[in-house]
Amino acid sequence: MSDETQTIGEGDLQAWVDGRLAPERRAEVEAWLAAHPEQADRVAAYQSIDDALRAHYDPVLEEPVPARLQDAVASRRRWRAAAAVAGWIAVGAALGGATVWQLQAQRGPVPVAQPEAPVIARRAALAHVTYAPEVRHPVEVGADQEQHLVAWLSKRLGGDVRAPKLDAEGMALVGGRLLPRDPGPVAQFMYQSAPGRRVTLYVRTEGPDQRETAFRFAREGNVRVFYWIDRKFGYALSSADLNRDELLRLANVVYQQLNP
Amino acid sequence: MARPGALFIPMSDAGSLVALIPRLRRYARALVGERGAADDLVQDTLERAWSKLHLFRHGTNLRAWLFTVMHNVHVNRVRAARPTDTLEDDMPELAQRAAQGDALMVRDLERAIEALPTAQREVLLLVALEDLSYDETARVLGIPIGTVMSRLARAREKVRASMDGKTGTKLQIVK
């Protein structure tokens, strides 16, 4: 046989199966295989095994992801650990400046002297970027089960949680999910406009010492957030798709609906 | 205010982690077979990954890193559950059962994969199913690339041998 016979080893054959040979080497291996039909049959069988593997297991990619796995990423403990590691401020600063300032809303509540640190804005922004890009599973419970969704989140947050109706603003409710947080759980509602622009409303319970605040605006990377505290709950409305004015208008609608 | 690079984790990593869950589930399903057990493995992997996220070097391959985490979690679980089980490369092969027709081919494939020692199964799945390079596979599993190649060859040959005659193809290896 030729010199190639001696130099072509099992590793070459495996790499041929995996399509990982350089073109010249691939040509050498294929010439050798042409002269060794049994070996050619063997590597062809390997390829068909690979094909069968993918055909058999690829459908797993299309299965809905169980909520417990999404929660494993978003759960309170990991959330806090990630926050501690990443540093919320570092995150914002590195992604374009954590600009936070106070804004007197036209019809919002009265501002207080000592604004709460905008942790809620950062967490809401993180939750937004985590779930808003999701195509298949943006929410745990869809808007088609809105009653169940609201009842479930109210029970978990220990208060009367409502999903504002923003259809008049061109924003339809997609659904919601639960996001654990210290000291209690957090709800996230997601809305989407016809062109696919998304907004999330982050709702968390506040401690008894929290007072009402004005609307405040924060920007985390490309996510804009209006947030406020109103009695029992803290709210943050986030979007990467809406500009500040659009988001503010929406925040006013949300606020008014939650305070009829 | 950003901290030094090694500690910096962009917000997008949280989204990336979520986006990679289906890939982790596919690999886990092929690795451990049963759906519930596979998702348990994914869940443990995600939780461990979160707690170790500061060890991930941003800019490197997050998916390969997650497979590394899953490998470690899986190996620990197998060791803890069945100390004498199939971590070693060479284990007696399961007796092959005769199967009839294509309808059983899928079960034959599952059985053939399941019959592989864990070390060989991991290599085969990372290369053939997950399309990792040999180098990435070696790093994920913490083994030399030569070991990747030998395990891959053995795994493929075992699966081929156990599928042989069941798919209508008669194949003989010539050594």
Interface residues (C-beta under 8 A of the other chain):
Chain A: E10 G11 L13 Q14 A15 V17 D18 R20 H36 E38 Q39 D41 R42 A45 Y46 S48 I49 D50 A52 L53 R54 H56 Y57 D58 V60 L61 E62 E63 V65 P66 R68 L69 Q70 A72 V73 A74 S75 R77 R78 A81 A82 V85 A86 G87 I89 A90 V91 A93 A94 L95 A125 L126 V129 T130 Y131 P133 E134 E220 G221
Chain B: M1 A2 R3 L7 F8 I9 P10 M11 S12 A14 G15 L17 V18 A19 I21 P22 R23 R25 R26 R29 A30 D39 V42 Q43 L46 E47 W50 S51 L53 H54 M105 V106 L109 E110 I113 L124 L125 V127 A128 L129 S133 Y134 M149 L152 A153 R156 V159 R160 M163 D164 T167 T169 L171 Q172 I173 V174
